[in-house]
Amino acid sequence: MRKLARQYEPPYIAAVFESEGPTLREQEFAAYKANRKETPPDLLEQIPYVRRVLEAMKIAVLEYPGFEADDVIGTLARRAEEAGFEW
């Protein structure tokens, strides 16, 4: 994270996580994740540590109940584009 921040010097940075519980997509389409593998337990064990590092680095952590991380990222990208941000 520090290397990337130094290299690219982003004016804004945040981490986006999946919310707990079912998402709107899962509620609308029960088979949405039917063919997806479960998250490996060793990855799940790492998430609290990642959150602590992000907090120590003062990086905003975003997660919204009922929404998947990619939906949040897509919304942020669209709003940034509408606000005139350049990539």
PDB file of N, CA, C and O in Angstrom:
ATOM      1  N   MET A   1       0.831  -1.187   0.000  1.00  0.00           N
ATOM      2  CA  MET A   1       0.000   0.000   0.000  1.00  0.00           C
ATOM      3  C   MET A   1       0.877   1.252   0.000  1.00  0.00           C
ATOM      4  O   MET A   1       0.642   2.190  -0.762  1.00  0.00           O
ATOM      5  N   ARG A   2       1.880   1.248   0.859  1.00  0.00           N
ATOM      6  CA  ARG A   2       2.743   2.438   0.920  1.00  0.00           C
ATOM      7  C   ARG A   2       3.484   2.642  -0.391  1.00  0.00           C
ATOM      8  O   ARG A   2       3.617   3.771  -0.863  1.00  0.00           O
ATOM      9  N   LYS A   3       3.968   1.553  -0.981  1.00  0.00           N
ATOM     10  CA  LYS A   3       4.683   1.662  -2.254  1.00  0.00           C
ATOM     11  C   LYS A   3       3.771   2.219  -3.342  1.00  0.00           C
ATOM     12  O   LYS A   3       4.166   3.117  -4.086  1.00  0.00           O
ATOM     13  N   LEU A   4       2.569   1.697  -3.434  1.00  0.00           N
ATOM     14  CA  LEU A   4       1.626   2.180  -4.442  1.00  0.00           C
ATOM     15  C   LEU A   4       1.268   3.645  -4.214  1.00  0.00           C
ATOM     16  O   LEU A   4       1.186   4.427  -5.161  1.00  0.00           O
ATOM     17  N   ALA A   5       1.056   4.009  -2.956  1.00  0.00           N
ATOM     18  CA  ALA A   5       0.719   5.400  -2.643  1.00  0.00           C
ATOM     19  C   ALA A   5       1.864   6.336  -3.021  1.00  0.00           C
ATOM     20  O   ALA A   5       1.631   7.417  -3.561  1.00  0.00           O
ATOM     21  N   ARG A   6       3.101   5.923  -2.738  1.00  0.00           N
ATOM     22  CA  ARG A   6       4.268   6.747  -3.110  1.00  0.00           C
ATOM     23  C   ARG A   6       4.411   6.831  -4.626  1.00  0.00           C
ATOM     24  O   ARG A   6       4.697   7.894  -5.175  1.00  0.00           O
ATOM     25  N   GLN A   7       4.210   5.710  -5.286  1.00  0.00           N
ATOM     26  CA  GLN A   7       4.410   5.661  -6.734  1.00  0.00           C
ATOM     27  C   GLN A   7       3.361   6.483  -7.489  1.00  0.00           C
ATOM     28  O   GLN A   7       3.695   7.216  -8.419  1.00  0.00           O
ATOM     29  N   TYR A   8       2.089   6.359  -7.085  1.00  0.00           N
ATOM     30  CA  TYR A   8       1.013   6.995  -7.847  1.00  0.00           C
ATOM     31  C   TYR A   8       0.473   8.275  -7.221  1.00  0.00           C
ATOM     32  O   TYR A   8      -0.214   9.047  -7.889  1.00  0.00           O
ATOM     33  N   GLU A   9       0.773   8.506  -5.956  1.00  0.00           N
ATOM     34  CA  GLU A   9       0.328   9.699  -5.237  1.00  0.00           C
ATOM     35  C   GLU A   9      -1.160  10.003  -5.471  1.00  0.00           C
ATOM     36  O   GLU A   9      -1.501  11.089  -5.939  1.00  0.00           O
ATOM     37  N   PRO A  10      -2.035   9.062  -5.150  1.00  0.00           N
ATOM     38  CA  PRO A  10      -3.467   9.307  -5.397  1.00  0.00           C
ATOM     39  C   PRO A  10      -3.989  10.412  -4.475  1.00  0.00           C
ATOM     40  O   PRO A  10      -3.626  10.462  -3.300  1.00  0.00           O
ATOM     41  N   PRO A  11      -4.833  11.290  -5.003  1.00  0.00           N
ATOM     42  CA  PRO A  11      -5.401  12.346  -4.154  1.00  0.00           C
ATOM     43  C   PRO A  11      -6.432  11.783  -3.168  1.00  0.00           C
ATOM     44  O   PRO A  11      -6.705  12.383  -2.129  1.00  0.00           O
ATOM     45  N   TYR A  12      -6.996  10.629  -3.510  1.00  0.00           N
ATOM     46  CA  TYR A  12      -7.985   9.975  -2.660  1.00  0.00           C
ATOM     47  C   TYR A  12      -7.681   8.489  -2.644  1.00  0.00           C
ATOM     48  O   TYR A  12      -7.199   7.925  -3.626  1.00  0.00           O
ATOM     49  N   ILE A  13      -7.972   7.865  -1.512  1.00  0.00           N
ATOM     50  CA  ILE A  13      -7.769   6.414  -1.414  1.00  0.00           C
ATOM     51  C   ILE A  13      -8.758   5.853  -0.398  1.00  0.00           C
ATOM     52  O   ILE A  13      -9.028   6.470   0.633  1.00  0.00           O
ATOM     53  N   ALA A  14      -9.286   4.690  -0.702  1.00  0.00           N
ATOM     54  CA  ALA A  14     -10.216   4.015   0.206  1.00  0.00           C
ATOM     55  C   ALA A  14     -10.159   2.521  -0.091  1.00  0.00           C
ATOM     56  O   ALA A  14      -9.749   2.103  -1.174  1.00  0.00           O
ATOM     57  N   ALA A  15     -10.572   1.734   0.876  1.00  0.00           N
ATOM     58  CA  ALA A  15     -10.711   0.295   0.704  1.00  0.00           C
ATOM     59  C   ALA A  15     -12.200  -0.022   0.782  1.00  0.00           C
ATOM     60  O   ALA A  15     -12.923   0.544   1.601  1.00  0.00           O
ATOM     61  N   VAL A  16     -12.638  -0.914  -0.060  1.00  0.00           N
ATOM     62  CA  VAL A  16     -14.061  -1.269  -0.095  1.00  0.00           C
ATOM     63  C   VAL A  16     -14.197  -2.752   0.209  1.00  0.00           C
ATOM     64  O   VAL A  16     -13.529  -3.592  -0.395  1.00  0.00           O
ATOM     65  N   PHE A  17     -15.080  -3.059   1.164  1.00  0.00           N
ATOM     66  CA  PHE A  17     -15.319  -4.439   1.579  1.00  0.00           C
ATOM     67  C   PHE A  17     -16.769  -4.823   1.325  1.00  0.00           C
ATOM     68  O   PHE A  17     -17.659  -3.974   1.275  1.00  0.00           O
ATOM     69  N   GLU A  18     -16.981  -6.121   1.167  1.00  0.00           N
ATOM     70  CA  GLU A  18     -18.346  -6.647   1.078  1.00  0.00           C
ATOM     71  C   GLU A  18     -19.051  -6.417   2.406  1.00  0.00           C
ATOM     72  O   GLU A  18     -18.424  -6.461   3.464  1.00  0.00           O
ATOM     73  N   SER A  19     -20.339  -6.175   2.350  1.00  0.00           N
ATOM     74  CA  SER A  19     -21.101  -6.027   3.591  1.00  0.00           C
ATOM     75  C   SER A  19     -21.494  -7.401   4.117  1.00  0.00           C
ATOM     76  O   SER A  19     -21.498  -8.389   3.383  1.00  0.00           O
ATOM     77  N   GLU A  20     -21.819  -7.440   5.380  1.00  0.00           N
ATOM     78  CA  GLU A  20     -22.296  -8.678   6.000  1.00  0.00           C
ATOM     79  C   GLU A  20     -23.724  -8.943   5.525  1.00  0.00           C
ATOM     80  O   GLU A  20     -24.464  -8.012   5.207  1.00  0.00           O
ATOM     81  N   GLY A  21     -24.095 -10.188   5.481  1.00  0.00           N
ATOM     82  CA  GLY A  21     -25.472 -10.543   5.150  1.00  0.00           C
ATOM     83  C   GLY A  21     -25.756 -10.523   3.666  1.00  0.00           C
ATOM     84  O   GLY A  21     -24.872 -10.244   2.857  1.00  0.00           O
ATOM     85  N   PRO A  22     -26.993 -10.820   3.314  1.00  0.00           N
ATOM     86  CA  PRO A  22     -27.358 -10.905   1.895  1.00  0.00           C
ATOM     87  C   PRO A  22     -27.338  -9.537   1.217  1.00  0.00           C
ATOM     88  O   PRO A  22     -27.630  -8.511   1.830  1.00  0.00           O
ATOM     89  N   THR A  23     -26.986  -9.557  -0.058  1.00  0.00           N
ATOM     90  CA  THR A  23     -26.986  -8.333  -0.850  1.00  0.00           C
ATOM     91  C   THR A  23     -28.301  -8.216  -1.606  1.00  0.00           C
ATOM     92  O   THR A  23     -29.096  -9.154  -1.663  1.00  0.00           O
ATOM     93  N   LEU A  24     -28.506  -7.046  -2.180  1.00  0.00           N
ATOM     94  CA  LEU A  24     -29.726  -6.845  -2.972  1.00  0.00           C
ATOM     95  C   LEU A  24     -29.796  -7.819  -4.143  1.00  0.00           C
ATOM     96  O   LEU A  24     -30.868  -8.320  -4.480  1.00  0.00           O
ATOM     97  N   ARG A  25     -28.648  -8.081  -4.759  1.00  0.00           N
ATOM     98  CA  ARG A  25     -28.624  -9.032  -5.881  1.00  0.00           C
ATOM     99  C   ARG A  25     -29.053 -10.427  -5.421  1.00  0.00           C
ATOM    100  O   ARG A  25     -29.833 -11.098  -6.098  1.00  0.00           O
ATOM    101  N   GLU A  26     -28.544 -10.853  -4.279  1.00  0.00           N
ATOM    102  CA  GLU A  26     -28.905 -12.181  -3.762  1.00  0.00           C
ATOM    103  C   GLU A  26     -30.382 -12.251  -3.408  1.00  0.00           C
ATOM    104  O   GLU A  26     -31.018 -13.290  -3.589  1.00  0.00           O
ATOM    105  N   GLN A  27     -30.928 -11.154  -2.905  1.00  0.00           N
ATOM    106  CA  GLN A  27     -32.351 -11.134  -2.556  1.00  0.00           C
ATOM    107  C   GLN A  27     -33.225 -11.202  -3.801  1.00  0.00           C
ATOM    108  O   GLN A  27     -34.288 -11.821  -3.784  1.00  0.00           O
ATOM    109  N   GLU A  28     -32.774 -10.558  -4.891  1.00  0.00           N
ATOM    110  CA  GLU A  28     -33.552 -10.549  -6.134  1.00  0.00           C
ATOM    111  C   GLU A  28     -33.371 -11.839  -6.940  1.00  0.00           C
ATOM    112  O   GLU A  28     -34.293 -12.286  -7.622  1.00  0.00           O
ATOM    113  N   PHE A  29     -32.191 -12.424  -6.857  1.00  0.00           N
ATOM    114  CA  PHE A  29     -31.871 -13.594  -7.659  1.00  0.00           C
ATOM    115  C   PHE A  29     -31.154 -14.601  -6.762  1.00  0.00           C
ATOM    116  O   PHE A  29     -29.937 -14.526  -6.592  1.00  0.00           O
ATOM    117  N   ALA A  30     -31.884 -15.516  -6.204  1.00  0.00           N
ATOM    118  CA  ALA A  30     -31.372 -16.455  -5.197  1.00  0.00           C
ATOM    119  C   ALA A  30     -30.163 -17.251  -5.685  1.00  0.00           C
ATOM    120  O   ALA A  30     -29.294 -17.594  -4.882  1.00  0.00           O
ATOM    121  N   ALA A  31     -30.089 -17.546  -6.957  1.00  0.00           N
ATOM    122  CA  ALA A  31     -28.989 -18.348  -7.498  1.00  0.00           C
ATOM    123  C   ALA A  31     -27.800 -17.496  -7.927  1.00  0.00           C
ATOM    124  O   ALA A  31     -26.908 -17.999  -8.611  1.00  0.00           O
ATOM    125  N   TYR A  32     -27.762 -16.241  -7.552  1.00  0.00           N
ATOM    126  CA  TYR A  32     -26.712 -15.319  -8.002  1.00  0.00           C
ATOM    127  C   TYR A  32     -25.315 -15.870  -7.754  1.00  0.00           C
ATOM    128  O   TYR A  32     -24.476 -15.829  -8.654  1.00  0.00           O
ATOM    129  N   LYS A  33     -25.045 -16.376  -6.572  1.00  0.00           N
ATOM    130  CA  LYS A  33     -23.712 -16.903  -6.253  1.00  0.00           C
ATOM    131  C   LYS A  33     -23.696 -18.425  -6.170  1.00  0.00           C
ATOM    132  O   LYS A  33     -22.826 -19.007  -5.523  1.00  0.00           O
ATOM    133  N   ALA A  34     -24.644 -19.058  -6.816  1.00  0.00           N
ATOM    134  CA  ALA A  34     -24.785 -20.510  -6.707  1.00  0.00           C
ATOM    135  C   ALA A  34     -23.542 -21.267  -7.166  1.00  0.00           C
ATOM    136  O   ALA A  34     -23.204 -22.295  -6.579  1.00  0.00           O
ATOM    137  N   ASN A  35     -22.860 -20.788  -8.192  1.00  0.00           N
ATOM    138  CA  ASN A  35     -21.704 -21.503  -8.733  1.00  0.00           C
ATOM    139  C   ASN A  35     -20.373 -20.966  -8.214  1.00  0.00           C
ATOM    140  O   ASN A  35     -19.309 -21.406  -8.650  1.00  0.00           O
ATOM    141  N   ARG A  36     -20.433 -20.031  -7.297  1.00  0.00           N
ATOM    142  CA  ARG A  36     -19.213 -19.443  -6.760  1.00  0.00           C
ATOM    143  C   ARG A  36     -18.694 -20.243  -5.586  1.00  0.00           C
ATOM    144  O   ARG A  36     -19.465 -20.707  -4.745  1.00  0.00           O
ATOM    145  N   LYS A  37     -17.375 -20.402  -5.532  1.00  0.00           N
ATOM    146  CA  LYS A  37     -16.766 -21.128  -4.420  1.00  0.00           C
ATOM    147  C   LYS A  37     -16.834 -20.272  -3.157  1.00  0.00           C
ATOM    148  O   LYS A  37     -16.852 -19.042  -3.221  1.00  0.00           O
ATOM    149  N   GLU A  38     -16.872 -20.939  -2.022  1.00  0.00           N
ATOM    150  CA  GLU A  38     -16.837 -20.240  -0.735  1.00  0.00           C
ATOM    151  C   GLU A  38     -15.490 -19.544  -0.587  1.00  0.00           C
ATOM    152  O   GLU A  38     -14.480 -20.001  -1.123  1.00  0.00           O
ATOM    153  N   THR A  39     -15.486 -18.443   0.138  1.00  0.00           N
ATOM    154  CA  THR A  39     -14.230 -17.747   0.419  1.00  0.00           C
ATOM    155  C   THR A  39     -13.362 -18.648   1.284  1.00  0.00           C
ATOM    156  O   THR A  39     -13.834 -19.188   2.284  1.00  0.00           O
ATOM    157  N   PRO A  40     -12.099 -18.817   0.910  1.00  0.00           N
ATOM    158  CA  PRO A  40     -11.215 -19.678   1.705  1.00  0.00           C
ATOM    159  C   PRO A  40     -11.111 -19.169   3.149  1.00  0.00           C
ATOM    160  O   PRO A  40     -10.953 -17.969   3.376  1.00  0.00           O
ATOM    161  N   PRO A  41     -11.200 -20.077   4.116  1.00  0.00           N
ATOM    162  CA  PRO A  41     -11.140 -19.669   5.521  1.00  0.00           C
ATOM    163  C   PRO A  41      -9.885 -18.881   5.879  1.00  0.00           C
ATOM    164  O   PRO A  41      -9.944 -17.952   6.684  1.00  0.00           O
ATOM    165  N   ASP A  42      -8.741 -19.247   5.281  1.00  0.00           N
ATOM    166  CA  ASP A  42      -7.516 -18.522   5.621  1.00  0.00           C
ATOM    167  C   ASP A  42      -7.561 -17.068   5.139  1.00  0.00           C
ATOM    168  O   ASP A  42      -6.935 -16.197   5.743  1.00  0.00           O
ATOM    169  N   LEU A  43      -8.288 -16.805   4.067  1.00  0.00           N
ATOM    170  CA  LEU A  43      -8.467 -15.424   3.613  1.00  0.00           C
ATOM    171  C   LEU A  43      -9.376 -14.665   4.585  1.00  0.00           C
ATOM    172  O   LEU A  43      -9.099 -13.520   4.940  1.00  0.00           O
ATOM    173  N   LEU A  44     -10.447 -15.306   5.005  1.00  0.00           N
ATOM    174  CA  LEU A  44     -11.369 -14.669   5.952  1.00  0.00           C
ATOM    175  C   LEU A  44     -10.666 -14.305   7.260  1.00  0.00           C
ATOM    176  O   LEU A  44     -10.968 -13.279   7.871  1.00  0.00           O
ATOM    177  N   GLU A  45      -9.732 -15.147   7.682  1.00  0.00           N
ATOM    178  CA  GLU A  45      -8.993 -14.884   8.920  1.00  0.00           C
ATOM    179  C   GLU A  45      -8.109 -13.644   8.811  1.00  0.00           C
ATOM    180  O   GLU A  45      -7.807 -13.010   9.822  1.00  0.00           O
ATOM    181  N   GLN A  46      -7.694 -13.296   7.602  1.00  0.00           N
ATOM    182  CA  GLN A  46      -6.797 -12.164   7.400  1.00  0.00           C
ATOM    183  C   GLN A  46      -7.518 -10.814   7.413  1.00  0.00           C
ATOM    184  O   GLN A  46      -6.894  -9.786   7.674  1.00  0.00           O
ATOM    185  N   ILE A  47      -8.802 -10.808   7.139  1.00  0.00           N
ATOM    186  CA  ILE A  47      -9.533  -9.550   6.975  1.00  0.00           C
ATOM    187  C   ILE A  47      -9.449  -8.643   8.204  1.00  0.00           C
ATOM    188  O   ILE A  47      -9.220  -7.447   8.028  1.00  0.00           O
ATOM    189  N   PRO A  48      -9.617  -9.129   9.426  1.00  0.00           N
ATOM    190  CA  PRO A  48      -9.486  -8.212  10.572  1.00  0.00           C
ATOM    191  C   PRO A  48      -8.116  -7.541  10.649  1.00  0.00           C
ATOM    192  O   PRO A  48      -8.015  -6.384  11.056  1.00  0.00           O
ATOM    193  N   TYR A  49      -7.074  -8.252  10.264  1.00  0.00           N
ATOM    194  CA  TYR A  49      -5.730  -7.675  10.278  1.00  0.00           C
ATOM    195  C   TYR A  49      -5.585  -6.610   9.192  1.00  0.00           C
ATOM    196  O   TYR A  49      -4.970  -5.567   9.412  1.00  0.00           O
ATOM    197  N   VAL A  50      -6.148  -6.879   8.039  1.00  0.00           N
ATOM    198  CA  VAL A  50      -6.116  -5.896   6.954  1.00  0.00           C
ATOM    199  C   VAL A  50      -6.845  -4.630   7.395  1.00  0.00           C
ATOM    200  O   VAL A  50      -6.368  -3.522   7.150  1.00  0.00           O
ATOM    201  N   ARG A  51      -7.981  -4.788   8.034  1.00  0.00           N
ATOM    202  CA  ARG A  51      -8.732  -3.625   8.520  1.00  0.00           C
ATOM    203  C   ARG A  51      -7.914  -2.813   9.525  1.00  0.00           C
ATOM    204  O   ARG A  51      -7.949  -1.582   9.509  1.00  0.00           O
ATOM    205  N   ARG A  52      -7.183  -3.499  10.392  1.00  0.00           N
ATOM    206  CA  ARG A  52      -6.357  -2.793  11.380  1.00  0.00           C
ATOM    207  C   ARG A  52      -5.240  -2.012  10.692  1.00  0.00           C
ATOM    208  O   ARG A  52      -4.937  -0.886  11.089  1.00  0.00           O
ATOM    209  N   VAL A  53      -4.633  -2.592   9.675  1.00  0.00           N
ATOM    210  CA  VAL A  53      -3.585  -1.894   8.930  1.00  0.00           C
ATOM    211  C   VAL A  53      -4.170  -0.669   8.226  1.00  0.00           C
ATOM    212  O   VAL A  53      -3.576   0.409   8.255  1.00  0.00           O
ATOM    213  N   LEU A  54      -5.318  -0.833   7.604  1.00  0.00           N
ATOM    214  CA  LEU A  54      -5.961   0.295   6.932  1.00  0.00           C
ATOM    215  C   LEU A  54      -6.277   1.406   7.925  1.00  0.00           C
ATOM    216  O   LEU A  54      -6.073   2.584   7.633  1.00  0.00           O
ATOM    217  N   GLU A  55      -6.769   1.034   9.081  1.00  0.00           N
ATOM    218  CA  GLU A  55      -7.075   2.025  10.115  1.00  0.00           C
ATOM    219  C   GLU A  55      -5.794   2.745  10.551  1.00  0.00           C
ATOM    220  O   GLU A  55      -5.790   3.967  10.695  1.00  0.00           O
ATOM    221  N   ALA A  56      -4.717   1.998  10.758  1.00  0.00           N
ATOM    222  CA  ALA A  56      -3.451   2.600  11.169  1.00  0.00           C
ATOM    223  C   ALA A  56      -2.910   3.544  10.095  1.00  0.00           C
ATOM    224  O   ALA A  56      -2.264   4.545  10.405  1.00  0.00           O
ATOM    225  N   MET A  57      -3.181   3.216   8.830  1.00  0.00           N
ATOM    226  CA  MET A  57      -2.724   4.057   7.726  1.00  0.00           C
ATOM    227  C   MET A  57      -3.700   5.190   7.428  1.00  0.00           C
ATOM    228  O   MET A  57      -3.482   5.989   6.517  1.00  0.00           O
ATOM    229  N   LYS A  58      -4.772   5.247   8.204  1.00  0.00           N
ATOM    230  CA  LYS A  58      -5.813   6.269   8.030  1.00  0.00           C
ATOM    231  C   LYS A  58      -6.433   6.233   6.623  1.00  0.00           C
ATOM    232  O   LYS A  58      -6.699   7.263   6.004  1.00  0.00           O
ATOM    233  N   ILE A  59      -6.649   5.002   6.154  1.00  0.00           N
ATOM    234  CA  ILE A  59      -7.310   4.790   4.865  1.00  0.00           C
ATOM    235  C   ILE A  59      -8.771   4.484   5.148  1.00  0.00           C
ATOM    236  O   ILE A  59      -9.089   3.593   5.936  1.00  0.00           O
ATOM    237  N   ALA A  60      -9.653   5.225   4.500  1.00  0.00           N
ATOM    238  CA  ALA A  60     -11.087   5.033   4.696  1.00  0.00           C
ATOM    239  C   ALA A  60     -11.509   3.635   4.276  1.00  0.00           C
ATOM    240  O   ALA A  60     -11.059   3.120   3.252  1.00  0.00           O
ATOM    241  N   VAL A  61     -12.370   3.032   5.067  1.00  0.00           N
ATOM    242  CA  VAL A  61     -12.928   1.717   4.753  1.00  0.00           C
ATOM    243  C   VAL A  61     -14.417   1.910   4.491  1.00  0.00           C
ATOM    244  O   VAL A  61     -15.149   2.418   5.340  1.00  0.00           O
ATOM    245  N   LEU A  62     -14.848   1.502   3.318  1.00  0.00           N
ATOM    246  CA  LEU A  62     -16.242   1.660   2.926  1.00  0.00           C
ATOM    247  C   LEU A  62     -16.912   0.304   2.798  1.00  0.00           C
ATOM    248  O   LEU A  62     -16.354  -0.622   2.211  1.00  0.00           O
ATOM    249  N   GLU A  63     -18.101   0.194   3.346  1.00  0.00           N
ATOM    250  CA  GLU A  63     -18.952  -0.975   3.118  1.00  0.00           C
ATOM    251  C   GLU A  63     -20.375  -0.545   3.441  1.00  0.00           C
ATOM    252  O   GLU A  63     -20.631   0.121   4.444  1.00  0.00           O
ATOM    253  N   TYR A  64     -21.272  -0.934   2.588  1.00  0.00           N
ATOM    254  CA  TYR A  64     -22.657  -0.529   2.727  1.00  0.00           C
ATOM    255  C   TYR A  64     -23.548  -1.758   2.768  1.00  0.00           C
ATOM    256  O   TYR A  64     -23.491  -2.592   1.865  1.00  0.00           O
ATOM    257  N   PRO A  65     -24.374  -1.883   3.807  1.00  0.00           N
ATOM    258  CA  PRO A  65     -25.246  -3.049   3.944  1.00  0.00           C
ATOM    259  C   PRO A  65     -26.091  -3.268   2.690  1.00  0.00           C
ATOM    260  O   PRO A  65     -26.716  -2.346   2.166  1.00  0.00           O
ATOM    261  N   GLY A  66     -26.088  -4.496   2.236  1.00  0.00           N
ATOM    262  CA  GLY A  66     -26.908  -4.861   1.078  1.00  0.00           C
ATOM    263  C   GLY A  66     -26.217  -4.669  -0.260  1.00  0.00           C
ATOM    264  O   GLY A  66     -26.778  -5.017  -1.299  1.00  0.00           O
ATOM    265  N   PHE A  67     -25.007  -4.121  -0.255  1.00  0.00           N
ATOM    266  CA  PHE A  67     -24.307  -3.868  -1.509  1.00  0.00           C
ATOM    267  C   PHE A  67     -22.981  -4.605  -1.541  1.00  0.00           C
ATOM    268  O   PHE A  67     -22.299  -4.738  -0.524  1.00  0.00           O
ATOM    269  N   GLU A  68     -22.628  -5.082  -2.729  1.00  0.00           N
ATOM    270  CA  GLU A  68     -21.349  -5.745  -2.913  1.00  0.00           C
ATOM    271  C   GLU A  68     -20.275  -4.691  -3.160  1.00  0.00           C
ATOM    272  O   GLU A  68     -20.567  -3.579  -3.601  1.00  0.00           O
ATOM    273  N   ALA A  69     -19.041  -5.054  -2.872  1.00  0.00           N
ATOM    274  CA  ALA A  69     -17.933  -4.115  -3.018  1.00  0.00           C
ATOM    275  C   ALA A  69     -17.833  -3.582  -4.447  1.00  0.00           C
ATOM    276  O   ALA A  69     -17.590  -2.391  -4.641  1.00  0.00           O
ATOM    277  N   ASP A  70     -18.017  -4.442  -5.450  1.00  0.00           N
ATOM    278  CA  ASP A  70     -17.896  -3.967  -6.827  1.00  0.00           C
ATOM    279  C   ASP A  70     -18.986  -2.966  -7.184  1.00  0.00           C
ATOM    280  O   ASP A  70     -18.766  -2.090  -8.020  1.00  0.00           O
ATOM    281  N   ASP A  71     -20.156  -3.081  -6.566  1.00  0.00           N
ATOM    282  CA  ASP A  71     -21.215  -2.100  -6.795  1.00  0.00           C
ATOM    283  C   ASP A  71     -20.831  -0.747  -6.201  1.00  0.00           C
ATOM    284  O   ASP A  71     -21.081   0.297  -6.804  1.00  0.00           O
ATOM    285  N   VAL A  72     -20.226  -0.774  -5.022  1.00  0.00           N
ATOM    286  CA  VAL A  72     -19.789   0.465  -4.372  1.00  0.00           C
ATOM    287  C   VAL A  72     -18.684   1.118  -5.206  1.00  0.00           C
ATOM    288  O   VAL A  72     -18.712   2.328  -5.432  1.00  0.00           O
ATOM    289  N   ILE A  73     -17.718   0.328  -5.659  1.00  0.00           N
ATOM    290  CA  ILE A  73     -16.629   0.859  -6.480  1.00  0.00           C
ATOM    291  C   ILE A  73     -17.169   1.453  -7.770  1.00  0.00           C
ATOM    292  O   ILE A  73     -16.758   2.541  -8.173  1.00  0.00           O
ATOM    293  N   GLY A  74     -18.084   0.750  -8.420  1.00  0.00           N
ATOM    294  CA  GLY A  74     -18.686   1.258  -9.654  1.00  0.00           C
ATOM    295  C   GLY A  74     -19.427   2.562  -9.442  1.00  0.00           C
ATOM    296  O   GLY A  74     -19.342   3.471 -10.268  1.00  0.00           O
ATOM    297  N   THR A  75     -20.154   2.658  -8.340  1.00  0.00           N
ATOM    298  CA  THR A  75     -20.884   3.888  -8.030  1.00  0.00           C
ATOM    299  C   THR A  75     -19.919   5.040  -7.789  1.00  0.00           C
ATOM    300  O   THR A  75     -20.128   6.147  -8.285  1.00  0.00           O
ATOM    301  N   LEU A  76     -18.867   4.779  -7.030  1.00  0.00           N
ATOM    302  CA  LEU A  76     -17.868   5.825  -6.784  1.00  0.00           C
ATOM    303  C   LEU A  76     -17.215   6.280  -8.086  1.00  0.00           C
ATOM    304  O   LEU A  76     -17.015   7.478  -8.289  1.00  0.00           O
ATOM    305  N   ALA A  77     -16.884   5.346  -8.962  1.00  0.00           N
ATOM    306  CA  ALA A  77     -16.262   5.692 -10.236  1.00  0.00           C
ATOM    307  C   ALA A  77     -17.206   6.536 -11.096  1.00  0.00           C
ATOM    308  O   ALA A  77     -16.785   7.520 -11.705  1.00  0.00           O
ATOM    309  N   ARG A  78     -18.460   6.154 -11.140  1.00  0.00           N
ATOM    310  CA  ARG A  78     -19.421   6.910 -11.942  1.00  0.00           C
ATOM    311  C   ARG A  78     -19.611   8.321 -11.380  1.00  0.00           C
ATOM    312  O   ARG A  78     -19.651   9.289 -12.139  1.00  0.00           O
ATOM    313  N   ARG A  79     -19.727   8.440 -10.067  1.00  0.00           N
ATOM    314  CA  ARG A  79     -19.901   9.761  -9.455  1.00  0.00           C
ATOM    315  C   ARG A  79     -18.656  10.624  -9.657  1.00  0.00           C
ATOM    316  O   ARG A  79     -18.767  11.829  -9.883  1.00  0.00           O
ATOM    317  N   ALA A  80     -17.484  10.019  -9.577  1.00  0.00           N
ATOM    318  CA  ALA A  80     -16.250  10.771  -9.792  1.00  0.00           C
ATOM    319  C   ALA A  80     -16.194  11.278 -11.236  1.00  0.00           C
ATOM    320  O   ALA A  80     -15.801  12.418 -11.484  1.00  0.00           O
ATOM    321  N   GLU A  81     -16.583  10.438 -12.170  1.00  0.00           N
ATOM    322  CA  GLU A  81     -16.600  10.846 -13.571  1.00  0.00           C
ATOM    323  C   GLU A  81     -17.573  11.987 -13.792  1.00  0.00           C
ATOM    324  O   GLU A  81     -17.259  12.954 -14.485  1.00  0.00           O
ATOM    325  N   GLU A  82     -18.759  11.874 -13.200  1.00  0.00           N
ATOM    326  CA  GLU A  82     -19.773  12.928 -13.322  1.00  0.00           C
ATOM    327  C   GLU A  82     -19.298  14.242 -12.706  1.00  0.00           C
ATOM    328  O   GLU A  82     -19.690  15.322 -13.150  1.00  0.00           O
ATOM    329  N   ALA A  83     -18.446  14.142 -11.676  1.00  0.00           N
ATOM    330  CA  ALA A  83     -17.923  15.334 -11.005  1.00  0.00           C
ATOM    331  C   ALA A  83     -16.712  15.913 -11.725  1.00  0.00           C
ATOM    332  O   ALA A  83     -16.153  16.926 -11.303  1.00  0.00           O
ATOM    333  N   GLY A  84     -16.307  15.260 -12.821  1.00  0.00           N
ATOM    334  CA  GLY A  84     -15.211  15.792 -13.615  1.00  0.00           C
ATOM    335  C   GLY A  84     -13.831  15.268 -13.276  1.00  0.00           C
ATOM    336  O   GLY A  84     -12.832  15.804 -13.755  1.00  0.00           O
ATOM    337  N   PHE A  85     -13.758  14.226 -12.455  1.00  0.00           N
ATOM    338  CA  PHE A  85     -12.456  13.640 -12.150  1.00  0.00           C
ATOM    339  C   PHE A  85     -11.896  13.011 -13.426  1.00  0.00           C
ATOM    340  O   PHE A  85     -12.637  12.453 -14.235  1.00  0.00           O
ATOM    341  N   GLU A  86     -10.592  13.110 -13.586  1.00  0.00           N
ATOM    342  CA  GLU A  86      -9.937  12.485 -14.733  1.00  0.00           C
ATOM    343  C   GLU A  86      -9.128  11.299 -14.246  1.00  0.00           C
ATOM    344  O   GLU A  86      -8.625  11.298 -13.123  1.00  0.00           O
ATOM    345  N   TRP A  87      -9.006  10.293 -15.092  1.00  0.00           N
ATOM    346  CA  TRP A  87      -8.282   9.080 -14.734  1.00  0.00           C
ATOM    347  C   TRP A  87      -6.943   9.137 -15.333  1.00  0.00           C
ATOM    348  O   TRP A  87      -6.150   8.211 -15.162  1.00  0.00           O
TER     349      TRP A  87
END
